[in-house]
Amino acid sequence: MWHIKVGDTLDMPDRTVELTDATFEEFTRRYKVAVVDFWGPSCAPCKMIAPLIEQLAEEMKGRVAFGKIDVTKNMKTSMSMGIKSIPTIAFYKDGKLVRSRTGFIPKSRMVLEIREIL
């Protein structure tokens, strides 16, 4: 995975941005549509969904920003967002949480969710 810091000169990342407690809010506010993957290193479904998120980040470059946040290292954000199960995929528009889905989501379903908020 490529590591891009929020605030880099890229207008819209073409890969998944690794987020932290310090960068989460700025990321979700910065982009018109943002999708955040709340994940953990020992979570099997998280490992299955990660490549799909990477593919979508590349395919939807310029329209949607994708980020991921490790819940084991960023408990402040995870707790404030009420994350109880992982993976949880959160969909943001104009800095506001529109919806979230828990568990493995097939790529086709994720695309439908994103198209509904674009």
Secondary structure by P-SEA (a helix, b strand, c coil): cccccccccccccccccccccccaaaaaaaccbbbbbbcccccaaaaaaaaaaaaaaaaacccbbbbbbcccccaaaaaaaccccccbbbbbccccccccccccccaaaaaaaaaaac
